Amino acid sequence: MTQPYPGPYQGPSPYQQRPYPPLPYPAPIMPRYRPLRKVAIVSIVLMGLTSLAAVIQSVLLWRSYDEVKRLVYGLLSEEEIDRGVESISGTGPLLNLVSYLLMGTGIAFLIWLWQARENTDFLYSPFAPRPAFPADPVRGPHRRATGWVVGAWFCPIVQFWYPFQIVQDITRASEPPEAPRSGRVRTLLYSWWATWTAFWVILVGGGAVAVIGFIVWFVRLVQVSESSDAGSPYVDIYDMQDFMVRVALGVDIGFTVATVLLIVAAVAASFLMLQVTDWQHTRATPPPIQDLPRPFGPPQYAPRYHRPGPNFPTYGP
């Protein structure tokens, strides 16, 4: 007795492609190299424009010092006061321009620094075309995490040495293994950081001194107006006028010194950025393929194969 034919097979085809199960972890992101030359050039140009604007602002401050001194002593006429107000209102946008250029320069430099840090991860990866220094197995070639590349510049207290360590680690990680340790790069690195830190200390300290001086002048003016007698109502006012003139002179001197420090920092940072960019480009470029050495003597030819003769052994019938 035969079994009835059950009919066509209704199940899934054995040749049907089945989806692979999802991975229990995300796929790793492979490091890659990003060219830095364009970002470095933009940063250097902005550094030059910022330094030029700071020099112009410093010259304008010194040109207006005599008018400020006469204004404090009350020796200006109404026309001179109006002209001084117009001059101050005209230099205000320039001072804002210095601030805007400084902000743009900082953004461009941070972009370059972030990409340079990512490039060092590529240079120390197995995908790099050239070998690298043996890095620390725990920390790698850097002492700080990637987030500190931006956060170190805004975090209080640590902003005095964390940014320097980050740039120093990127410089060391970008240096080719075959290149000797250069004292020129070390000089550029320390010169940049010393002048940049001194620039901000003088700029912030000078602004704080000017604000505190104005508050002290106002408080003393109120005290004189309340406690002075009719016989000597202007003695302390003259002292306050001298104090305000010294504050104005200190602001001009401080801004001039800060401008000089800014120029030195811009020059040192420019040369350092160009050197690091050139190092990373050299290490990310595959080495040229060298020709194999040719042996001396006459050229060697491969033996020619002839058709087998009648005495050539064969197998089979």
Summary of the structure (lengths in Angstrom):
residues: 317
radius of gyration: 36.3
end to end distance: 54.0
largest distance: 143.9
contacts: 739
relative contact order: 0.12
helix: 62%
strand: 1%
